[in-house]
Amino acid sequence: MAFALLRNCARSAVPLLERNSSSLAVIAGSGSQTSTILTEKYNGENLITKTQINFVSTNVRKYSKKSSKPERAYASDSDSDSDDERTEPKNRRPQRKERGNTEFWRRKMRTLHGLLDVNKDGVISYDDFQLLTQKFKSLGHLNDQAKAEFRDIMKRTWTEQWGEITPYNLVTVEQYLADMHHVVNDKDLRKKVHRFLPYLYKAVDKDHSGSISLAEFKLFFRCLGLTEENAAVSFAVIDKNGDGQITLDEFIKLGRDFLLTENEDNVSKLFWGPLVEH
């Protein structure tokens, strides 16, 4: 009688397990290992001896080879000086070449130091910044509002880069090189390195046409203490399309490239006149 009860229980369990295993096979989906039920015959009846159910998730997440974290796309920063620093982790980011280490770049910075040293005493002081501002204000064509803005931007440039305004805050050539090396290697400072250039442009754009001619570029060089012959040579080189005009965008890009690029073939090398020899 006990055997009969066992047999009846087994008989009723088979259809139920078969239905369950069928449902599990559907859930597992295409490509997964479906559930199997192993049975043995006993007196013409199917008896359950073992069940084996394997699950394979169809919701598979893609993983990188080197990490247990999901892969994701990395977007490069957009920077107008072609600075393609990536936002990848440091251990994956390629090492960027440090700027400002070539003798050509240092020669350009020494050239600019000489122009900013308006009184030619060998160092840059805030007095030099005031003298340069006054030259552009007096020789140029800025209205009163533009003059005030120009004065303020030159003052802010000094204080942010060299600190307090005192007669004892003097910037030597070597200090200027070190300071500019820091500027060109700092992303935030690079974005501000050209902010005084539009005021130089406005000062020499006599007719406010939005572009400057050779005659107006000569005024720019005169404000810097350079000759008209220097201006003619530089203008012929930097006016790449030969239309005899330099737009504001071109002017700013040339001035900024002078500070940032180390490519000796870039025409911006003559933006501030002839380079010093050493």
Beta strands, then each sheet from edge to edge (+ up, - down):
strand 1: 36-42
strand 2: 45-52
strand 3: 211-212
strand 4: 246-247
sheet 1: 1+ 2-
sheet 2: 3+ 4-
end
